[in-house]
Amino acid sequence: MDSSAYLRSHIRTVADWPAPGVQFRDITPLLQDPKVFRVLIDTFVHRYMDKKLRPDVVAGLDARGFIIGSVLAYELGVGFVPIRKKGKLPFTTVEETYELEYGSATVELHTDAVRPGDRVLLVDDLIATGGTMMAGKRLLEKLGAQVMEGAAIVDLPELQGSARLRDSGLVLYTLVDFSGH
């Protein structure tokens, strides 16, 4: 079975959301069907069970990266750390601000979330402009961790985010590419 084609067939495209001209790639159908969800998680698990690619910890980006990242961490037998939007974490944090198409956003991470030298897999649902994943990478590196790879279900290559992330030195693994808008 071609897992990429199978998963792609279960991603819903919502036209003109959240704004006219945007083709929103909705992953919720992947999560609703237990068989599809299993294929999704197993595809990631099989990659990261390899000793060379096995992380010490999985970090998930707020909010859909929590869904995939936490289940993946559980299946791999490693810890999970959330990278949250500013103001959502109760303990001492480090923060990173990044630019959005219109404005900026800030994400935070607990200062004790990772240890220097930890090999971290950074997970999100989708790579568009790459700003969120780049901010997460910088946060983890501030704490001395090594972001060994970034993983996402969907890549939107025309928005250049994956190219920017790769240019920064981040290795990426994505399951489905959607070219065009």
C-alpha positions in Angstrom: 0.0 0.0 0.0 1.2 3.5 -0.8 0.6 5.2 2.5 1.2 8.7 1.1 -1.6 8.3 -1.5 -3.8 6.6 1.1 -3.4 9.4 3.6 -3.8 12.1 0.9 -7.1 10.6 0.0 -8.3 11.2 3.5 -7.3 14.9 3.8 -10.2 17.2 3.1 -9.6 20.4 1.2 -11.8 23.3 2.3 -12.0 26.1 -0.3 -11.8 29.7 0.8 -11.1 29.1 4.5 -10.1 31.0 6.5 -9.9 33.6 3.7 -10.9 33.8 0.1 -8.4 32.0 -2.2 -7.0 29.7 0.6 -7.3 26.0 0.1 -7.3 24.7 3.7 -5.9 21.2 4.1 -8.0 19.6 6.9 -6.4 16.6 8.6 -9.3 15.9 10.9 -10.6 13.1 8.7 -7.2 11.3 9.2 -7.9 11.3 13.0 -11.6 10.3 12.8 -11.2 6.9 11.2 -9.3 4.5 13.4 -7.8 2.6 10.5 -6.5 5.8 8.8 -5.2 7.1 12.1 -3.3 3.9 12.6 -1.7 4.1 9.2 -0.7 7.7 9.9 0.9 6.9 13.2 2.5 3.6 12.0 4.1 5.4 9.1 5.9 7.8 11.5 6.6 5.0 14.0 8.3 2.8 11.4 10.6 5.6 10.4 11.6 6.6 13.9 12.0 3.1 15.3 15.3 3.0 13.3 18.1 3.4 15.9 19.8 6.1 13.8 16.6 8.2 13.7 15.2 7.4 17.1 14.8 10.6 19.2 15.3 11.0 22.9 12.1 13.1 23.1 9.3 14.3 20.8 8.3 17.9 20.8 4.9 18.9 19.4 3.8 22.3 18.1 0.6 23.8 19.4 -2.0 22.5 18.7 -2.3 19.7 16.1 1.4 18.7 16.6 0.3 17.6 20.1 -2.0 15.0 18.6 0.5 13.3 16.4 3.6 14.0 18.6 2.1 12.6 21.8 0.9 9.4 20.2 4.2 9.0 18.4 6.2 9.6 21.6 4.1 7.0 23.4 4.6 4.4 20.6 8.4 5.1 20.6 8.6 4.9 24.4 10.1 8.4 24.8 8.9 11.6 26.4 6.7 14.3 24.9 7.1 18.1 25.4 4.6 20.6 24.2 5.6 23.9 22.5 2.7 26.2 23.3 1.3 29.6 22.3 2.5 32.3 24.6 0.8 32.4 28.0 -0.4 28.8 28.1 2.5 27.1 30.1 2.5 27.5 33.9 6.2 27.2 34.7 9.3 29.2 33.8 9.6 29.4 30.0 11.8 30.5 27.1 10.0 32.1 24.2 10.5 32.7 20.5 8.6 35.2 18.3 8.1 34.7 14.6 6.5 36.5 11.7 3.2 35.5 10.3 1.7 36.8 7.0 0.0 39.6 8.9 1.7 40.2 12.3 3.7 38.0 14.6 3.2 35.2 17.1 5.1 33.8 20.1 5.6 30.2 21.2 7.0 29.0 24.6 8.7 26.0 26.1 9.3 25.1 29.7 13.0 25.7 30.6 13.2 22.1 31.9 11.5 20.4 28.9 14.7 19.1 27.4 18.3 18.6 28.4 21.4 19.8 26.6 22.3 17.2 24.0 18.8 15.6 23.8 18.0 14.5 20.3 14.5 15.9 19.5 12.0 15.1 16.9 9.9 18.2 16.2 6.4 17.5 15.0 3.5 19.5 13.5 0.6 18.7 11.2 1.5 20.9 8.3 4.4 23.0 6.9 3.2 26.2 5.2 5.6 29.2 5.6 7.8 27.3 8.1 7.6 30.0 10.8 6.1 27.9 13.6 8.5 25.0 13.1 11.5 27.4 12.8 10.5 29.0 16.1 10.2 25.6 17.8 13.6 24.6 16.5 15.1 27.8 17.9 13.5 27.3 21.3 14.8 23.7 21.6 18.3 24.9 20.5 18.2 27.7 23.2 18.0 24.9 25.7 20.9 23.0 24.2 18.9 20.3 22.4 19.7 19.0 18.9 16.6 19.0 16.6 17.5 15.9 14.6 14.5 16.2 12.3 11.2 18.0 11.7 8.2 15.9 10.8 4.8 16.8 9.4 1.9 15.2 7.7 1.5 17.8 5.0 3.9 20.0 3.1 2.7 23.0 1.1 6.0 23.4 -1.0 4.8 26.5 -3.0 4.7 28.5 0.3 8.5 27.9 0.6 8.4 26.9 4.3 10.0 23.5 3.8 12.8 25.1 1.6 13.5 27.7 4.3 13.6 25.0 7.0 16.0 22.8 4.9 18.1 25.9 4.2 18.4 26.4 8.0 19.9 22.9 8.2 16.7 21.1 9.5 16.1 17.7 8.0 12.4 17.3 7.1 10.2 14.3 6.8 6.7 14.8 5.4 4.1 12.3 4.2 2.0 14.3 1.7 2.8 17.2 -0.5 0.0 19.5 -1.9 1.3 21.7 -4.7 -0.8 24.6 -5.7 -3.2 26.6 -3.7 
